[in-house]
Amino acid sequence: MPNFMGIYQPAPNVEFMNGFHGFPTRDGANLLWTNNLGTPVTYGCILLSNENAAQLYDWAEQGVIVEILP
């Protein structure tokens, strides 16, 4: 997941996080979900375009509150 920023564990005692990220790839080449911004496709993460994910990742320091608006 490009520019992944974990924000919460979806269940107690799990070793993974859900968070913000850009479009994932299949086999490192084919972008997935590029036509699905704004729809539930990520199993709990917040999908951003790669450009917006990179901007948020570069801007937000650890501990910065990011407000999610509908």
Secondary structure, 3 states (H helix, E strand, C coil): CCCCEEEECCCCCCCCCEEEECCCEECCCEECCCCCCCCCCCCCCEECCHHHHHHHHHHCCCCCCCCCCC
